[in-house]
Amino acid sequence: MRIAVILKAVPDLVEEMELTSDGTDLDREYLKFVTNEWDEQALEEALLLKDSDGAEVVAVGMADDPDIEQALYSAVAKGADRAVTIAGATGVDTRSRAAAVAAWLKDNPADLVLSGVQAPDDLDGQLPAALGAALGLPHVSVVVSVALDGAAAIVRQEFSGGRAADLNVTLPAVLGIQVARQAPRYAPVTRVRQVMQSTTIDEASVAVDEAAAGIRVRRMYPPEKTTHAEMIDGSPAEVAARIVELLRSRSLVKG
């Protein structure tokens, strides 16, 4: 059993962000980057499968993602067996990234491919679906648990309203992980440093057709700033009446 986990380095959302001069991207020069939190969930689910079934876990990242090496070294420190960077796709477009990963996987097949169900900067949250389509493999997203059963995986998919379904998915397959069965494990800084000294990240390069891109960013805008926040004073009845008045003035409620 071989599991590939796709990791992405994303801007730390606690940082102050600015746009580039042409307004098509974030100015990334001084930003701090961290591993996408949903990809951390995917890695943890892969490591749980390794713990229970002896799977080999390979952490995969895009070579041009800032600080991706740190994310990959941390993955190995947590228990991944090896790490790979792929050159050939950049930016936020999920389809070009999926095409690059698919090209690598065709020469380096995996029984399971796990990715976070979304990322804060991927615009459409479609990497797992696009990757499944590019590989011609079954795909399930919003997955909250995975169990192996011979040549299949029992996958729990979550729906709105707190509902879920258990699916029997023939392997190989691509899964978009919403949350792992337990919180992602922590790798001490000393362990990560040891891995950095003893582990070599494999490098690969693929060619991605520009036609594979599904989204081109034409312009980005910062959120609009409002003039002020209104603080509502008075008794509970007066506050409730003012809230209803505001909602009606904005056509959010009728009557």
C-alpha positions in Angstrom: 0.0 0.0 0.0 1.4 3.3 -1.1 -0.2 6.6 -0.1 0.7 10.0 -1.7 -0.2 13.1 0.3 -0.3 16.4 -1.6 0.9 19.3 0.5 0.6 23.0 -0.2 2.3 26.0 1.4 -0.1 28.8 1.9 0.2 32.3 3.4 -0.2 32.5 7.1 -3.6 34.2 7.5 -2.5 36.1 10.6 0.0 38.1 8.5 -0.8 41.5 7.0 -1.3 41.0 3.3 -0.8 43.3 0.3 -1.4 42.9 -3.4 1.2 43.1 -6.1 1.4 46.3 -8.2 -0.6 44.7 -11.0 -3.2 43.5 -8.5 -3.2 39.9 -9.8 -1.6 38.2 -6.7 -0.5 38.6 -3.1 2.9 40.3 -2.6 4.6 37.2 -1.2 8.1 38.7 -0.6 7.7 39.2 3.1 4.8 36.8 3.9 5.2 33.8 6.2 4.0 30.5 4.7 2.6 27.5 6.5 1.2 24.1 5.5 -2.4 24.3 4.4 -4.4 23.1 7.4 -6.6 20.7 5.4 -3.4 19.1 3.9 -2.3 18.6 7.5 -5.5 16.7 8.1 -4.8 14.6 5.0 -1.3 13.8 6.2 -2.6 12.7 9.6 -5.2 10.4 8.0 -2.4 8.9 5.8 -0.2 8.4 8.9 -3.1 6.7 10.8 -3.4 4.2 7.8 0.4 3.6 8.0 0.1 2.9 11.7 -2.8 0.4 11.2 -1.9 -1.2 7.9 1.8 -0.6 7.3 1.3 1.8 4.3 4.2 3.7 2.8 3.5 7.5 2.9 5.0 9.9 0.4 4.6 13.6 1.0 4.4 15.6 -2.3 4.7 19.3 -2.8 5.1 21.8 -5.7 8.7 23.0 -6.0 7.8 26.6 -6.5 5.6 26.9 -3.3 7.4 29.2 -0.8 8.8 27.3 2.2 7.5 23.9 0.9 10.7 22.2 2.0 9.8 23.1 5.6 6.3 21.5 5.2 7.9 18.3 3.6 10.6 18.0 6.3 7.9 18.3 8.9 5.8 15.6 7.2 8.8 13.3 7.4 9.4 14.2 11.0 5.8 13.2 11.7 6.2 9.8 10.0 6.1 10.1 6.2 8.6 7.8 4.6 9.9 10.2 2.0 9.2 13.6 0.3 9.1 14.8 -3.3 9.0 18.2 -4.9 7.5 18.6 -8.4 8.5 21.4 -10.7 6.0 22.4 -13.4 3.1 24.3 -11.8 2.8 27.5 -9.9 0.2 29.9 -8.5 -3.3 29.3 -7.2 -4.8 27.4 -10.1 -5.9 24.0 -9.0 -6.1 22.4 -12.4 -2.5 23.1 -13.4 -1.4 21.8 -10.0 -3.5 18.7 -10.5 -2.1 18.2 -14.0 1.5 18.4 -12.6 0.7 15.9 -9.8 -1.1 13.6 -12.2 1.9 13.6 -14.6 4.2 12.6 -11.7 1.8 9.9 -10.4 1.5 8.2 -13.8 5.2 7.3 -13.4 5.0 6.9 -9.6 1.6 5.3 -9.0 -0.1 5.2 -5.6 -2.9 3.2 -4.2 -4.4 6.2 -2.5 -3.9 9.9 -3.2 -4.9 12.2 -0.3 -5.2 15.9 -0.4 -6.9 18.5 1.8 -10.4 19.2 0.6 -9.5 22.9 -0.1 -6.9 25.6 0.6 -7.5 29.2 1.6 -6.0 30.5 -1.7 -7.1 27.9 -4.3 -10.2 29.8 -5.3 -12.4 26.8 -6.1 -11.5 23.9 -3.8 -11.3 21.5 -6.7 -7.8 20.0 -6.5 -8.9 16.5 -5.4 -11.7 16.4 -8.0 -9.4 17.7 -10.8 -6.7 15.2 -9.8 -9.2 12.3 -9.9 -10.4 13.4 -13.3 -6.8 13.8 -14.7 -5.9 10.3 -13.5 -9.2 8.7 -14.4 -9.6 7.4 -10.8 -12.6 7.4 -8.4 -12.7 10.5 -6.3 -14.5 11.4 -3.0 -14.3 14.7 -1.2 -15.3 16.0 2.2 -13.9 12.7 3.7 -13.8 12.4 7.5 -12.4 8.9 7.9 -10.7 6.1 5.8 -10.3 2.4 6.5 -8.6 -0.1 4.2 -10.4 -3.3 3.2 -8.3 -5.3 0.8 -8.5 -3.7 -2.7 -11.0 -1.1 -1.5 -11.3 1.7 1.0 -14.3 2.3 3.3 -14.6 6.1 3.1 -17.0 8.2 5.3 -18.2 11.3 3.4 -19.8 14.1 5.3 -22.8 16.0 4.0 -24.6 19.1 5.2 -26.9 18.9 8.2 -24.5 16.5 10.0 -25.3 13.6 7.8 -22.6 11.1 6.5 -22.4 8.0 4.3 -19.9 5.1 4.2 -18.8 4.4 0.7 -16.9 1.4 -0.6 -14.3 2.9 -3.0 -12.2 0.7 -5.3 -8.5 1.5 -5.2 -6.6 3.3 -6.5 -8.6 6.4 -5.7 -8.2 10.1 -4.9 -9.7 11.5 -1.6 -10.2 15.0 -0.4 -9.9 15.0 3.3 -12.0 17.4 5.4 -10.8 16.2 8.8 -8.7 13.3 10.1 -9.9 10.8 12.7 -7.7 12.6 15.2 -5.9 15.9 15.5 -2.7 16.2 13.5 0.3 15.1 15.4 3.0 17.5 16.4 6.6 17.2 15.3 9.1 18.9 17.7 11.5 21.4 16.2 14.5 19.3 17.2 13.0 16.3 15.3 12.4 18.5 12.2 16.0 19.7 12.4 17.3 16.1 12.6 15.2 15.2 9.5 16.6 18.2 7.6 20.1 16.9 8.3 19.5 13.3 7.4 16.8 13.4 4.7 17.0 14.3 1.1 13.9 15.6 -0.7 13.6 13.9 -4.1 13.1 16.3 -7.0 11.0 15.7 -10.1 10.0 17.8 -13.1 7.0 17.5 -15.3 5.6 19.5 -18.3 2.2 21.0 -17.9 0.2 22.3 -20.9 -1.0 25.8 -20.3 -4.4 24.7 -21.6 -4.7 22.6 -18.4 -5.2 25.8 -16.3 -8.8 26.4 -15.4 -8.6 29.8 -13.8 -6.6 33.0 -14.7 -6.7 35.8 -12.1 -7.4 39.1 -13.8 -7.6 41.3 -10.8 -7.8 41.0 -7.0 -9.2 43.6 -4.6 -8.8 44.1 -0.9 -12.0 43.9 1.2 -14.0 47.1 1.2 -13.7 49.1 4.4 -16.9 50.4 6.0 -17.0 53.7 7.8 -17.9 52.5 11.3 -19.7 49.9 13.4 -22.9 50.9 15.1 -23.0 50.0 18.8 -26.6 49.4 19.9 -27.5 50.5 23.4 -30.7 50.2 25.4 -32.8 47.5 27.0 -33.1 44.0 25.4 -36.4 45.0 23.8 -34.9 48.2 22.4 -31.8 46.4 21.0 -34.0 43.7 19.4 -36.2 46.4 17.8 -33.2 48.2 16.4 -31.8 45.0 15.0 -35.1 44.2 13.2 -35.1 47.8 11.9 -31.6 47.4 10.4 -32.5 44.0 8.9 -35.6 45.5 7.3 -33.7 48.5 5.9 -31.4 46.1 4.1 -34.2 44.0 2.8 -32.9 41.0 4.8 -36.3 40.3 6.4 -39.8 41.0 5.3 -42.8 42.2 7.3 
